[in-house]
Amino acid sequence: MAIDPFAIGSSATATGASGSAANSSLSQLGEDYQSFITLLTAQIQNQDPLEPMDSTAFVSQLATLTQVEQAVVQNANLEGIASQLSGLSAMSGLNFLGREVVAPMSNVTLSDGNATLGYRLGNEASDVSLAVIDGAGRVVRNISGLPGTTGTLHQVIWDGLDDEGLPLADGRYSMQLVGLDADGNTVNAQTYALSQVASLTYEQGLAMLHLETGEQVPAGMIEEVR
């Protein structure tokens, strides 16, 4: 159940680089402001009293500098908020370690002669069956007569037996669901399974859960935590 420290470090480095960019912008803005004030002071001191300079341009430039400063400060604040949210996401990902989750999967782990499977249909189906396939690619169990309603995550408890009623060895199996509508057309479907979270990594600030089925899913796709 190891956490990839390099992934977390990469995320932190990216955030730090973004923050330093904002600091650099503020520093440059400060230099520009000082140059502007120096130039303005010099022109005021050297202006012709009989033909005083037009201050409109300077006021406009000063207003522009103020707007840029506000934008840079706002950007720095947003970067800070993003960094905090990233940290919260990292902490929430840790809560999944060692837990069992229901998520989209194509594999399932048979443990102690029992496994929890599931599926969700894209449309109504009149004929639904779920095939369990072993590592050699053989269909060892075909579960037919399953519900065909849409919009529901259907749960199937597999007792670990093959089609002849013989117990199968614990381990990893794959699933294939076939759903047909009243006209015999294939219905889109997604299979699910219950699996334990073995480890997690972070990719672009998002928690990726590595499951004992050998698959990985984003934390946001978890349907249930047990």
FENWO-V341759 format. One line per field, one symbol per residue. psi: psi as a letter, one per 20 degrees, with the letter a starting at -180 (. if undefined). A space follows every 10 residues. Layout:
BEGIN
psi=???
END
This chain:
BEGIN
psi=lqpohhgghg ghggghhggh gghgggghhg ghgggggggg gghghjqohh mqqoiggggg hhhghggggh ggggghghhg ghgghhhhgg hhhhiipiqp qprpqirqpo pkkqqprrqp qhrqqiopqp pppahjjpoi poorkqqjqr jqopppopjj qaijjqqqqq apqrqopppp ahjjqpppqp qrrpqqohrq rpokippppo riijrqqqhi jphqp.
END
